[in-house]
Amino acid sequence: MRKRPGWTLFITMIKIGLLGFGGDSTMIPMLEDEFVRRQKWFSEEEMVSMVALSHVVPGPTAINRSILIGHRISGTKGALIAVAGTILPSVVIMTAVTLVYQALSENPYVAATLRGIRAAVVGLLVSVLLRFAKPFSRDIAAITVFAAAFAASLMFPTGSIFIILAAALIGVVAGIWRIKRTPPNNEV
């Protein structure tokens, strides 16, 4: 992959960080749109893999994902640039919001605005689910893992690391099983 200029990465991450209201998951459709469709820096599969990997390690997933994206684009420098671009809008906005929140927290217009934002976030999360599920729509094993992970997350809300590790183990076993089932290619 050709290295990309740091300034473009920084501005792109600022834009996504600035518009990513509602948290980490609301940024995913924007990341996909920007890096897969517009910039064409990654394939859809690469983006899905980076999103998945960012959830496997401890820490804020938006930061983890920024590190992965930035590093793939421009090494360690790119990782630092991507993280800076991701967090800068939040730092500035949260500093300003913190200064005025107490005065506005009881305002009914502010409360109504926040309810609307929460509803939109749910819609964005559903859109992420549908986009990311598309590559697995014909894979019975992946659909089964999805359903099991979904059910487990409802039953054990704090057990996400165990759910991810179990899904990884199932993925390895299913991959080995598929490899053993596929006849060897005898073409030379």
Secondary structure, 3 states (H helix, E strand, C coil): CCCCCHHHHHHHHHHHHHHCCCCHHHHHHHHHHHHHHHCCCCCHHHHHHHHHHHHHCCCCHHHHHHHHHHHHHHHHHHHHHHHHHHHHHHHHHHHHHHHHHHHHCCCHHHHHHHHHHHHHHHHHHHHHHHHHHHHHCCCHHHHHHHHHHHHHHHHCCCCHHHHHHHHHHHHHHHHHHHHHHCCCCCCC
